[in-house]
Amino acid sequence: MTGTAPAPPQPEAAPLDVLRDIERRVLWLSTATIHHANRVRPNPSGLKVGGHQASSASMVSIMTSLWFRHLKPEDRVSVKPHASPVLHAINYLLGELDESYLTTLRAFGGLQSYPSRSKDPDPVDYSTGSVGIGATAPIWGALARRYVEHTTGGAGTGRQYSLLGDAELDEGAVWEAVLDPGTAELGEIVWIVDLNRQSLDRVVPDIAADRLQGMFAAAGWQVLTLKYGRLLEELFGRPGGDALRTRIDRMPNPEYQRLLRCTADQLRQRLPGQGAGREPISALVAGLDDATLMAAIGDLGGHDLSALDQAYASIDDTRPTVIFAYTVKGHGLPSRGHPQNHSSLLTTEQMRELAGRLGTDLEHPWKQFAAGSAAERACAARSRWLRRPDVSPQPPPELPTDIGRTPAGTATTQAALGRVLMDLSRQAPQAARRVVTVSPDVSSSTNLGGWVNKVGVWSARERVDWFADDAETILHWREKPSGQHIELGIAETNLVGLLGELGATWSRWGQPLLPIGVMYDPFVGRALEPWSFGIYAGGQSILVGTPSGVTLAPEGGAHQSITTPSIGIEQPGCISYEPAFAIDLEWTLLASLARLGRPGGSSAYLRLSTRPVDQTLAAVPADPAARERRRRQVVAGAYPLRRAEHPKVTIAVMGALIPEALAAAERLAQADVETDVVCVTSPGLLFTALQARQGRQEGPSWILDQAFPASRATPLVTVLDGHPHTLAFLATVNQTPTTSLGVTRFGQSGTIDDVYRHHGIDTDSIVRAGLDLL
C-alpha cells in the first residue's frame, strides 16, 4: 500500500524564461555526462564507452516541458533509450540523483546505458533499450493499472507517456500494440514521437509523417502535430511566407538537414531553391539578419516550449493521443543535423564553447542553480510535487503446495492446467482472485475454457453476451470489470508485454497479481525477447507454452517446437518446467505461482503437451511423507521413477516421452540390462544445482544426490521432445558416458510413432542407445 502523507499543492507553472534556463541546464548536463564518460573518466581498456549526445539533445525541450510544467505524480513515463542522459539530468535537478552518479554513465554499478527500472539509482518508470518494447510498455502498464484498480484497488489514475524516436515506428511490435482493439479505450496513453528524421547512419529520405499520422488516426488516436516554432510561424505570415512554408514542407529530408549545416550566406543561396517561389523567398530572407536566419531554419515545434505547452494542454483523455514533435537531432550542439551524428562526441574545445554559450563551466560541470534563483526554486517546487510516496508491497496470499488429488486414467498436462486453476479457485479463493490469465485468441484450444467460464473475461466496461442464451455455446464470453481473463489479438509480443506489466504491479502499486500467459509453444520464440525484457524490468509472470514439440505430430514442422526446452537454462530470472504427469503440472504450477509478486521473486516457463499419458505411470506414493518427498523433488527438478536393484544404464527423460522411456527400460531389463529411469522436470534447476555443487553460484544441490546419486552412477541416456543439448550437461553430474537423444531437424506431419521414429526418440532408439553405451 502507498503512504498516506498529504501531497503538496501543485506549484505554479514556471515562467517561460525560467523554463528556458532549466532547458539549457538539462542540455548541458546530459551532454556533459556523456562527455565525462568518454573523454574524462579513465578508460584502461580503450573500448568505446559510447553515448548519444545528439539523440539526447533532440529530446531536451520535450522532456523539460513535460517534467517541469505538466507531469503529475501519478503519471508514468517511458523514455526512449538514447535519451537516458536527459532523464538523469532531470532527476539530478529534481534532487532524485546524487551528483556522484553523473560521472558513472555506463560504468560498472553506475548509470545504465539505457533507462533501467531495476538497475538505475534514480527513478525510472519503464526500462527501455529494446527498440519498440519500451515504447509500447505504457499501453500494457495502463491496462495493468486499470485491472488492479478494478480488482483490488490502490492503483489510482494517471497518464502513461511514451517518449520514442521516429525510427521506433519501424518496429512491428509498435503497430501490433497500437492496433489491439483494447488500446483504443485507453485514454491515458500519450505518445510523443521525436520526429528528427534520422536513423543510426543517415537521414531517412522519406519519413512519411503524413502516412504515420493517418495510421494512428485510423486506429482511433488523437493526432497532434508540432511542426514549426513561433519564429518560423511568424515568418510564414510575412510577404513570401506562404512560398517559404511550401518550400520547406515539400523539401526532401536530406536537403533540409543539409541546410542546418549551412552558414547564413549559404542559406541565402540554397533556401530559395529553383521553383516558382524562389523570388519571394529570396526577398524574405534578404530582410533577415544572419542570427535570425540561422535560428529560423532549425525552429521546429519540438523545441518550442510554448508550442509544447499548447500540445500538452490539448490532450484528449478519452482516447489515446500521439504527438508528432518535429525536432533536430543534435539541437543546440555543433553536431546538429549531421547524418552521422548519432554516436558522435563533441571535442573538449566544443564542450568548452558550449559551456560558455549555456552559462556553465566545463571545469565544474555539475553545478546546481544558484540558491534562491528562480530556476532553483522552480526545480525544488517541482521536486516536492512529483515525489511519490514509497510503496510497501502487500504480500501475496498463501498458496497451497498440494491440492491433494492423485489423477488416474489418461490425461494431458495441457488439460491439467485448466483443472488446477479450477481446483485453486475452490481451495484457495483469495489466491485464485489474484490470478489473471492472458492468451492471444487461444483460450479454448489451450484448455482454459472452464476457467474462463468461471471467472469471466476482463473488460474496462461490461458488455452484453449475445450468445448467453444459445444452447450450443460452450465457452461463455462474459466481459466485465471483475473478469480474470484478458484476451488479446493474435500477437504474442502484445501478450508478453502485458504479462510483464501485470507482473510488476506488486512493485508499482503494492498489489501483487499472479499472471499466467498461455500461447502455442512453437510461437514462444517469437515472444521470448520481449518477455525476457519484461523480466529484466522486474515483471514476474508465468508463460505457458502448449502444445509443444514434435509430439504435435499431425500439425507438421510449422507447429512443432524444438529449441524451447532450454529456455530455463538460458533465461535469467526464470525457472522452467516440463512436467510429464498431471500431478507434476499441479505441483510445479503452484510452486511457480508462489514465486510471483514479491521481492526476489521469479518468473516461470511451463512447457505442456496434448499427449494423453497413463497417469498411473507416475506411481505417486500413497504415504503422505513419501508423497511430500516426491513433490519436493518434482519442484526441485527431477525424481527417480524407476529404480533397478543393480542398474547398468540410466535413462533421464522429460515430458511427453515418459511412456517410451519406461517401455525402453522394461525391454532393457528383459535383456539383462537393469535400468533406472529419472524423470526430469526442470533442466534449468538441475543445471543451477550442478553449478552450486561446483561452487560457481549459491544454491542447494541436494536434488542431484537424490535423482542422480553417485552410488548409482551408470552410463546415461537422455531423451526429450526437443533439442538434445538441453539435457546433455547431465553427463557431468557423475562424469558418466552419455548419449543424448532429441530433435535436431525440422519436423514433419505424421503419427506420433512415425515422427518419433524419424527423429530417433522412439522406444527402439532409446533401447539401442542404452545397449550402445554398454
C-alpha positions in Angstrom: 0.0 0.0 0.0 1.2 3.6 -0.6 1.9 6.1 2.1 -0.9 8.4 3.3 1.0 11.7 3.7 -0.9 14.5 2.0 0.5 15.6 -1.4 1.9 19.1 -1.6 -0.1 21.6 -3.7 0.7 21.7 -7.4 3.2 24.5 -7.9 2.6 27.4 -10.3 4.0 26.8 -13.8 7.5 28.2 -14.2 7.6 31.3 -16.5 9.0 30.5 -19.9 12.2 32.4 -19.3 12.9 30.3 -16.2 11.9 27.1 -18.1 14.5 28.1 -20.8 17.2 28.3 -18.1 16.3 24.8 -17.0 16.2 23.6 -20.6 19.7 24.9 -21.2 21.0 23.2 -18.0 19.4 19.9 -18.9 21.1 20.1 -22.3 24.4 20.8 -20.7 24.1 18.1 -18.0 23.1 15.4 -20.5 25.8 16.3 -22.9 28.5 16.6 -20.1 27.5 13.3 -18.6 28.3 11.6 -21.9 31.5 13.7 -22.4 32.8 12.7 -19.0 32.2 9.0 -19.6 34.1 9.1 -22.9 36.8 11.8 -22.6 37.4 12.4 -18.9 37.0 9.2 -17.0 40.0 6.9 -17.3 39.5 4.1 -19.8 42.3 1.5 -19.4 40.7 -1.0 -21.9 40.4 1.5 -24.7 37.0 0.2 -25.6 34.5 2.8 -26.8 32.2 3.8 -23.9 29.5 5.5 -26.1 26.5 7.6 -25.5 24.2 9.7 -27.7 24.7 13.4 -27.3 22.7 14.2 -30.4 19.8 11.8 -29.7 19.6 13.3 -26.2 19.6 16.9 -27.4 16.6 16.4 -29.7 14.5 15.4 -26.6 15.6 18.1 -24.2 12.8 20.6 -24.9 10.1 17.9 -24.9 11.2 16.4 -21.6 11.9 19.7 -19.9 8.4 21.0 -20.7 6.8 17.7 -19.6 8.7 17.3 -16.3 8.7 20.9 -15.2 5.3 22.0 -16.2 2.9 19.2 -17.0 3.8 15.9 -15.3 1.8 14.7 -12.3 3.0 12.4 -9.5 0.7 9.6 -10.6 1.9 9.7 -14.2 4.4 7.3 -15.6 6.9 7.9 -18.5 8.8 5.6 -20.8 11.9 7.4 -22.1 13.5 6.5 -25.4 16.7 4.5 -24.8 19.2 7.0 -26.2 17.7 9.9 -24.1 18.7 8.3 -20.8 21.2 11.1 -20.0 18.3 13.6 -20.2 16.3 11.6 -17.7 19.3 11.5 -15.3 19.9 15.2 -15.8 16.3 16.0 -14.9 16.4 13.7 -11.9 19.6 15.4 -10.7 17.9 18.8 -10.9 14.9 17.4 -9.0 17.2 16.1 -6.3 16.5 12.5 -7.1 20.0 11.6 -8.2 23.2 12.2 -6.3 25.9 14.2 -8.1 28.4 11.3 -7.7 26.5 9.3 -10.2 26.8 11.9 -13.0 30.4 10.6 -13.6 29.3 7.0 -13.8 27.4 6.7 -17.0 28.0 3.2 -18.4 30.4 2.4 -15.6 30.0 -0.7 -13.5 27.4 -0.1 -10.8 26.7 3.4 -12.3 24.1 4.9 -14.6 22.9 2.3 -17.1 23.3 2.7 -20.8 19.6 2.9 -21.2 16.9 3.6 -18.6 16.6 0.6 -16.2 13.8 0.4 -13.6 15.8 -2.3 -11.7 19.4 -1.1 -12.1 19.5 2.7 -12.2 19.9 4.5 -8.9 17.3 7.2 -9.7 13.6 6.9 -10.5 12.9 5.2 -13.8 9.3 4.2 -14.6 9.9 1.9 -17.5 13.0 0.0 -18.6 13.8 0.7 -22.3 16.6 -0.3 -24.6 15.0 -2.9 -26.9 13.6 -0.8 -29.7 9.8 -0.7 -29.7 9.3 -2.6 -26.5 9.8 0.4 -24.2 7.5 2.4 -26.4 4.6 0.0 -26.1 5.1 -0.8 -22.4 2.9 2.1 -21.1 0.0 0.6 -23.1 0.3 -2.6 -21.0 1.1 -0.5 -17.9 -2.2 1.4 -18.4 -4.1 -1.9 -18.8 -2.5 -3.4 -15.8 -3.3 -0.3 -13.7 -6.9 -0.5 -14.7 -7.1 -4.2 -13.9 -5.6 -3.6 -10.4 -8.0 -0.7 -9.8 -11.0 -2.8 -10.8 -10.0 -5.9 -8.8 -8.1 -4.8 -5.6 -8.0 -1.0 -5.8 -5.0 1.1 -4.9 -3.6 1.8 -8.4 -5.2 5.3 -8.7 -5.1 7.1 -12.0 -2.5 8.8 -14.2 -1.3 9.2 -17.7 1.1 6.8 -19.3 3.6 8.6 -21.6 5.9 7.1 -24.2 8.7 9.2 -25.5 10.0 7.5 -28.6 12.2 8.1 -31.6 10.6 8.1 -35.0 12.8 5.2 -36.0 11.0 3.1 -33.4 7.9 3.3 -35.6 9.6 0.8 -37.9 9.1 -1.9 -35.3 6.2 -4.2 -36.0 5.6 -4.6 -32.2 4.6 -0.9 -32.1 1.8 -1.4 -34.6 0.7 -4.7 -33.0 0.1 -2.8 -29.8 -1.5 0.3 -31.5 -4.0 -1.9 -33.4 -5.0 -4.1 -30.5 -8.8 -3.5 -30.0 -8.4 -2.7 -26.3 -5.8 0.1 -26.9 -8.4 2.5 -28.3 -10.1 2.6 -24.9 -7.0 3.7 -23.0 -7.4 7.5 -22.9 -4.5 7.8 -20.5 -2.0 6.8 -23.2 0.2 9.6 -24.6 2.9 9.0 -27.1 5.4 11.8 -28.1 7.3 11.0 -31.2 10.7 12.7 -31.5 10.5 13.2 -35.3 14.1 14.1 -36.0 14.0 12.2 -39.3 17.3 10.5 -38.7 18.2 6.9 -38.1 21.5 5.4 -36.9 23.5 6.1 -40.1 21.6 8.5 -42.2 18.8 11.0 -42.8 15.7 9.0 -43.7 14.8 10.0 -47.2 11.0 9.8 -46.8 9.8 9.5 -43.2 6.2 9.7 -44.5 4.9 11.6 -41.5 1.5 12.1 -43.1 1.1 8.4 -43.6 2.1 7.7 -40.0 -0.3 10.2 -38.7 -3.1 8.7 -40.8 -2.4 5.2 -39.4 -2.7 6.5 -35.8 -5.9 8.4 -36.7 -7.3 5.2 -38.3 -6.7 3.3 -35.0 -8.8 5.9 -33.1 -6.0 8.0 -31.7 -6.0 11.8 -31.3 -3.1 13.1 -33.5 -1.4 16.4 -32.7 1.5 17.7 -34.8 4.1 20.2 -33.8 6.0 21.1 -36.9 7.2 24.7 -36.7 8.2 27.0 -33.9 7.0 30.6 -33.3 9.8 32.2 -35.3 9.1 30.3 -38.5 5.3 30.7 -38.0 5.9 34.5 -37.7 8.0 34.4 -40.9 5.2 32.4 -42.7 2.9 35.4 -42.0 5.1 37.9 -43.9 5.2 38.5 -47.6 6.8 35.5 -49.2 6.0 33.4 -46.1 3.5 31.1 -48.0 6.2 30.3 -50.5 8.7 29.6 -47.7 6.3 27.2 -45.9 5.6 25.4 -49.2 9.3 25.2 -50.0 10.1 23.7 -46.5 7.1 21.4 -46.5 8.0 19.9 -49.9 11.7 19.8 -49.2 13.3 16.2 -49.0 14.5 15.4 -45.5 18.2 15.2 -46.5 18.1 18.6 -48.2 16.5 20.2 -45.1 19.1 18.5 -42.9 21.9 19.9 -45.1 20.5 23.4 -44.6 21.0 23.0 -40.9 24.7 22.8 -41.5 24.9 25.9 -43.7 26.3 29.4 -42.9 23.9 32.4 -43.3 25.4 33.2 -46.7 24.9 29.6 -47.9 21.3 29.6 -46.6 20.5 32.7 -48.6 21.7 30.9 -51.7 20.2 27.5 -51.0 16.9 28.1 -49.2 15.0 29.8 -52.0 15.5 26.8 -54.3 14.8 26.8 -58.0 11.0 26.7 -58.1 8.3 29.3 -58.6 8.7 30.6 -55.1 12.3 31.5 -55.4 11.9 35.2 -55.8 9.5 35.9 -52.8 11.6 33.6 -50.6 14.8 35.4 -51.6 13.2 38.7 -50.8 12.0 37.4 -47.4 15.4 36.1 -46.3 17.2 39.2 -47.6 15.4 41.2 -44.9 16.6 38.9 -42.1 19.8 39.3 -40.2 22.2 36.4 -40.0 21.3 35.3 -36.5 17.6 35.3 -37.2 18.0 33.4 -40.4 20.2 30.8 -38.7 17.8 30.4 -35.8 14.8 30.2 -38.1 15.9 27.2 -40.2 16.1 25.0 -37.1 13.0 26.4 -35.4 10.8 23.3 -35.2 7.8 22.7 -32.9 9.5 20.1 -30.8 11.9 22.7 -29.5 9.3 25.5 -28.9 8.3 25.5 -25.3 5.1 27.4 -26.0 4.0 25.0 -28.7 4.7 22.1 -26.4 2.7 23.7 -23.7 -0.2 24.1 -26.0 0.1 20.4 -27.2 0.2 19.0 -23.7 -2.9 21.1 -22.8 -4.8 19.8 -25.8 -4.6 16.1 -24.9 -7.9 14.4 -25.1 -8.1 11.9 -22.2 -11.0 10.0 -23.7 -8.7 8.3 -26.3 -5.0 7.6 -26.8 -3.0 10.6 -28.1 0.1 10.8 -30.3 2.1 14.0 -30.6 4.4 14.2 -33.6 7.0 16.7 -32.5 9.4 17.7 -35.3 12.9 18.1 -33.9 16.5 18.5 -34.9 18.8 15.7 -33.9 21.7 17.4 -32.0 19.6 20.6 -31.4 21.8 23.2 -29.7 25.0 21.2 -30.4 27.7 21.7 -33.1 26.7 18.3 -34.5 23.1 19.3 -35.2 21.6 17.8 -38.3 24.7 15.9 -39.4 23.7 12.5 -40.8 26.4 10.7 -38.8 25.9 12.5 -35.5 24.1 9.5 -33.8 27.1 8.4 -31.8 29.4 11.4 -32.4 31.0 13.1 -29.5 31.8 16.8 -29.1 35.5 17.6 -28.7 36.8 19.2 -25.5 37.0 22.5 -27.3 33.5 22.2 -28.5 32.4 21.4 -25.0 34.2 24.5 -23.7 32.4 26.7 -26.3 29.1 25.0 -25.4 29.6 25.7 -21.7 30.2 29.4 -22.4 27.0 29.6 -24.6 24.9 27.8 -22.0 26.3 29.7 -19.0 28.1 26.8 -17.3 31.6 25.8 -16.6 33.5 22.8 -18.2 35.8 22.7 -15.1 32.8 22.4 -12.7 30.2 20.7 -14.9 27.8 19.6 -12.2 27.0 23.0 -10.6 23.4 23.4 -9.4 21.4 26.6 -9.9 22.3 29.3 -7.5 20.5 29.1 -4.2 17.4 31.3 -4.3 17.4 31.8 -8.0 14.1 31.4 -9.9 15.3 28.2 -11.6 16.4 26.7 -8.3 13.0 27.5 -6.7 11.2 26.1 -9.7 13.2 22.8 -9.5 12.6 22.5 -5.8 8.9 23.1 -6.2 8.5 20.5 -8.9 10.6 18.0 -6.9 8.2 18.3 -4.0 5.2 18.0 -6.3 6.4 15.0 -8.2 7.8 12.9 -5.3 5.7 9.8 -4.9 5.1 8.1 -1.6 7.0 4.9 -1.0 5.3 1.7 -2.0 5.2 -1.2 0.6 4.2 -4.3 -1.4 1.4 -6.3 0.1 2.4 -9.9 0.5 0.7 -12.3 -2.0 -1.9 -14.6 -0.5 -0.9 -18.0 0.8 -0.9 -20.7 -1.9 -1.3 -24.5 -1.3 1.6 -26.7 -2.3 -0.5 -29.7 -3.0 -4.2 -29.8 -3.7 -4.3 -33.4 -2.7 -5.7 -35.2 -5.6 -4.0 -38.1 -7.4 -5.0 -38.1 -11.1 -5.9 -41.5 -12.6 -6.7 -42.7 -16.1 -5.2 -40.9 -19.0 -4.7 -37.1 -19.1 -2.6 -34.4 -20.7 -0.6 -31.8 -19.0 -2.3 -29.1 -21.1 -5.8 -30.2 -19.8 -4.4 -30.4 -16.3 -3.7 -26.6 -16.4 -7.3 -25.7 -16.5 -8.2 -28.2 -13.9 -5.6 -26.9 -11.5 -6.9 -23.4 -11.8 -10.4 -24.5 -11.1 -9.2 -26.5 -8.1 -7.3 -23.5 -6.9 -10.4 -21.3 -7.1 -12.2 -23.7 -4.8 -9.4 -24.5 -2.3 -7.7 -21.1 -2.1 -10.2 -18.5 -3.4 -8.2 -15.5 -2.1 -5.1 -16.6 -4.0 -7.2 -17.5 -7.1 -8.6 -14.0 -7.1 -5.1 -12.7 -7.8 -4.7 -15.0 -10.8 -5.1 -13.3 -14.2 -4.8 -15.3 -17.4 -3.9 -13.9 -20.7 -4.0 -15.5 -24.2 -3.8 -14.5 -27.8 -7.1 -15.8 -29.0 -6.3 -19.4 -28.0 -8.3 -19.8 -24.7 -10.4 -22.8 -25.7 -7.7 -24.6 -27.7 -5.3 -24.4 -24.7 -8.0 -25.8 -22.2 -8.7 -22.6 -20.4 -12.4 -22.7 -21.3 -13.6 -23.9 -17.9 -11.6 -21.3 -16.1 -12.9 -18.5 -18.5 -16.5 -19.7 -17.9 -16.0 -19.4 -14.2 -14.1 -16.1 -13.8 -15.2 -14.2 -16.8 -13.3 -12.0 -19.3 -11.9 -8.7 -18.0 -13.1 -5.6 -19.8 -13.0 -1.9 -18.7 -16.8 -1.9 -19.1 -19.4 -4.6 -19.0 -20.5 -5.8 -22.4 -23.6 -7.8 -23.5 -23.0 -11.5 -24.1 -25.3 -12.0 -27.0 -24.8 -15.8 -27.1 -25.6 -16.3 -23.4 -28.9 -17.9 -24.3 -27.5 -20.1 -27.1 -27.8 -23.7 -26.0 -24.9 -24.7 -28.2 -22.5 -22.2 -26.7 -19.8 -24.0 -24.6 -17.4 -21.1 -24.0 -19.3 -18.2 -22.3 -17.7 -14.9 -23.1 -18.9 -12.7 -20.2 -16.9 -9.4 -20.4 -16.9 -7.4 -17.2 -14.6 -5.3 -15.0 -14.4 -8.2 -12.5 -13.3 -10.8 -15.0 -9.9 -12.5 -14.6 -9.1 -13.5 -18.2 -7.7 -11.0 -20.7 -7.9 -12.0 -24.4 -5.7 -10.2 -26.9 -5.4 -10.4 -30.6 -3.1 -12.9 -32.3 0.1 -11.0 -31.4 2.5 -12.8 -29.0 4.5 -9.7 -28.4 1.4 -7.9 -27.0 0.7 -10.9 -24.7 4.1 -10.9 -23.1 4.3 -7.2 -22.9 1.1 -7.3 -20.9 2.4 -10.2 -18.8 5.4 -8.1 -17.9 3.3 -5.2 -16.6 0.8 -7.4 -14.8 3.8 -9.0 -13.1 5.1 -5.6 -12.0 2.0 -4.3 -10.2 3.4 -5.5 -6.8 6.2 -3.0 -7.1 4.3 -0.2 -8.8 1.2 -0.1 -6.5 1.9 -2.7 -3.9 -0.7 -5.0 -5.2 0.6 -8.4 -6.4 -1.0 -10.3 -9.2 -0.4 -13.9 -10.3 -0.3 -13.5 -14.2 -0.3 -16.6 -16.4 0.1 -16.2 -20.2 -0.8 -19.1 -22.5 0.3 -19.5 -26.1 1.2 -22.2 -28.6 4.7 -23.4 -27.7 6.1 -23.1 -31.3 5.5 -19.3 -31.0 7.3 -18.8 -27.7 10.4 -18.0 -29.6 8.6 -15.0 -31.2 7.6 -13.7 -27.8 10.8 -14.6 -25.9 12.8 -11.4 -26.4 10.0 -9.0 -25.2 9.2 -11.4 -22.3 12.9 -11.6 -21.4 13.0 -7.8 -21.4 9.9 -7.7 -19.1 11.7 -10.0 -16.7 14.7 -7.7 -16.8 12.4 -4.8 -16.0 11.1 -6.5 -12.9 8.0 -8.2 -14.2 7.2 -11.6 -12.6 4.9 -13.9 -14.6 4.3 -17.4 -15.8 4.4 -18.2 -19.5 2.8 -21.5 -20.6 3.8 -22.9 -24.0 1.3 -25.5 -25.1 1.1 -27.8 -27.1 4.7 -28.5 -27.6 7.3 -30.5 -29.5 7.1 -32.9 -32.4 4.5 -34.8 -30.3 2.1 -32.4 -32.0 2.7 -34.8 -34.9 -0.1 -34.2 -37.4 0.5 -30.4 -37.3 3.8 -30.7 -39.1 7.0 -28.7 -38.8 5.3 -25.3 -38.7 3.8 -26.2 -35.3 6.5 -28.3 -33.8 8.9 -26.6 -31.3 12.5 -27.8 -30.9 14.6 -25.2 -29.0 12.2 -24.1 -26.3 13.1 -26.7 -23.6 16.4 -25.0 -23.0 14.8 -21.7 -22.1 15.0 -22.4 -18.4 18.8 -22.9 -18.6 19.4 -19.8 -20.6 16.9 -17.2 -19.4 17.9 -15.2 -16.2 15.1 -14.6 -13.7 13.1 -17.6 -15.0 12.6 -21.2 -13.8 11.2 -23.6 -16.4 9.3 -26.9 -16.0 8.3 -29.6 -18.5 6.0 -31.8 -16.4 5.4 -35.4 -17.5 2.2 -36.0 -15.5 -0.8 -34.0 -14.4 0.3 -34.2 -10.7 3.7 -32.8 -11.8 2.0 -29.9 -13.5 -0.1 -29.2 -10.4 3.0 -29.1 -8.1 5.2 -27.1 -10.4 2.4 -24.6 -11.3 1.7 -24.0 -7.6 5.4 -23.6 -6.8 5.7 -21.1 -9.7 2.7 -19.1 -8.6 4.3 -18.9 -5.1 7.4 -17.2 -6.5 5.4 -14.3 -8.1 4.6 -10.8 -6.8 7.3 -10.4 -4.3 10.8 -9.0 -3.8 13.3 -11.6 -5.0 10.6 -13.5 -6.9 11.0 -15.1 -10.3 9.1 -15.9 -13.5 8.4 -19.3 -14.8 8.0 -21.1 -18.2 5.9 -24.2 -18.4 6.1 -26.4 -21.5 3.0 -28.6 -21.7 1.7 -31.3 -24.1 -1.5 -32.6 -25.6 -0.4 -36.2 -25.5 -2.6 -38.4 -23.3 -0.5 -40.3 -20.8 -1.4 -43.1 -18.4 -1.3 -41.3 -15.0 -0.7 -44.5 -13.1 2.8 -44.5 -14.6 3.6 -41.6 -12.2 3.4 -44.1 -9.3 2.6 -41.3 -6.8 3.4 -42.6 -3.3 0.4 -43.1 -1.1 2.2 -42.4 2.2 1.9 -38.6 3.0 5.6 -38.2 3.8 6.7 -40.0 0.7 4.3 -38.0 -1.4 5.7 -34.8 0.0 9.2 -36.0 -0.7 8.1 -36.7 -4.3 6.6 -33.2 -4.6 9.8 -31.6 -3.4 11.8 -33.5 -5.9 9.4 -32.6 -8.7 9.6 -28.9 -7.8 13.4 -29.1 -7.5 13.9 -30.5 -11.0 13.9 -34.3 -11.1 12.8 -37.5 -9.4 13.6 -41.2 -9.7 10.7 -43.0 -11.3 12.1 -46.5 -11.6 14.9 -47.9 -9.6 16.6 -51.2 -10.5 18.4 -53.4 -8.0 21.7 -53.3 -9.9 21.4 -50.7 -12.6 23.6 -50.8 -15.6 22.1 -47.9 -17.5 20.1 -44.8 -16.5 17.5 -43.1 -18.7 16.8 -39.4 -17.9 13.6 -38.4 -19.7 11.5 -35.3 -19.8 7.8 -34.6 -20.5 5.7 -36.4 -23.1 8.4 -39.1 -23.8 7.9 -40.8 -20.4 6.0 -43.8 -21.9 8.8 -44.5 -24.4 11.4 -44.3 -21.6 9.6 -46.7 -19.3 9.0 -49.1 -22.2 12.6 -49.0 -23.1 13.7 -49.7 -19.5 11.4 -52.7 -19.4 12.8 -54.1 -22.6 16.4 -53.4 -21.5 15.7 -55.3 -18.2 14.4 -58.3 -20.3 17.8 -58.2 -22.0 19.5 -58.3 -18.5 20.3 -54.6 -18.6 18.7 -53.3 -15.5 17.8 -49.7 -15.9 17.0 -46.7 -13.7 14.6 -44.1 -15.1 14.8 -40.5 -13.8 12.0 -38.0 -14.8 13.5 -34.6 -15.3 11.0 -31.7 -14.7 13.4 -28.8 -14.8 16.8 -28.9 -16.6 17.4 -25.3 -15.5 17.2 -26.1 -11.9 19.4 -29.2 -12.3 22.0 -27.1 -14.0 21.8 -24.5 -11.2 22.3 -27.3 -8.7 25.3 -28.5 -10.6 26.8 -25.0 -10.6 26.2 -24.7 -6.9 27.9 -28.1 -6.3 30.9 -26.8 -8.2 30.9 -23.6 -6.1 30.1 -21.4 -9.1 26.9 -19.9 -7.6 24.8 -20.0 -4.4 22.0 -22.6 -4.0 21.2 -26.1 -2.9 22.4 -29.2 -4.7 20.6 -31.9 -2.8 18.4 -32.8 -5.8 21.4 -34.2 -7.6 22.1 -36.6 -4.8 18.5 -37.8 -4.8 18.0 -38.0 -8.5 21.5 -39.0 -9.7 23.3 -40.4 -6.6 27.0 -41.2 -7.2 26.4 -44.7 -5.9 24.1 -45.4 -8.8 26.2 -43.7 -11.5 25.9 -45.6 -14.8 26.1 -44.8 -18.5 23.3 -42.3 -19.2 20.8 -41.9 -22.0 19.0 -38.6 -22.0 15.9 -38.1 -24.2 13.3 -35.4 -24.7 11.0 -34.0 -27.3 13.3 -31.1 -28.1 16.9 -30.3 -28.8 19.2 -32.9 -27.1 21.7 -30.3 -25.8 19.1 -29.4 -23.1 19.9 -32.5 -21.1 23.4 -33.2 -22.3 25.1 -31.5 -19.3 23.7 -34.3 -17.0 26.8 -36.3 -18.1 28.9 -34.1 -15.9 26.9 -34.8 -12.7 28.8 -38.1 -12.2 31.1 -37.9 -15.2 29.4 -40.8 -17.0 29.4 -41.8 -20.7 26.2 -40.3 -22.2 24.1 -40.4 -25.4 21.7 -37.5 -25.8 18.6 -38.1 -27.9 16.3 -35.4 -29.1 15.1 -33.4 -32.1 17.6 -31.6 -34.3 15.7 -31.2 -37.5 12.6 -29.5 -38.6 9.6 -31.8 -38.1 7.0 -33.1 -40.5 3.5 -34.4 -40.3 2.7 -38.0 -39.4 1.6 -40.2 -36.5 3.5 -39.9 -33.2 5.1 -43.3 -33.9 6.3 -42.1 -37.3 7.6 -38.8 -36.1 9.3 -40.2 -33.1 11.0 -42.8 -35.2 12.0 -40.2 -37.7 13.8 -38.2 -35.0 15.2 -41.1 -33.1 13.3 -40.6 -29.9 11.1 -43.7 -30.1 11.4 -46.7 -27.8 13.7 -48.6 -30.2 16.1 -45.7 -30.4 16.3 -45.4 -26.6 16.9 -49.2 -26.3 19.7 -49.1 -28.9 21.3 -46.1 -27.2 21.4 -47.9 -23.9 22.9 -51.0 -25.5 25.5 -49.0 -27.4 26.7 -47.3 -24.2 27.5 -50.8 -22.8 
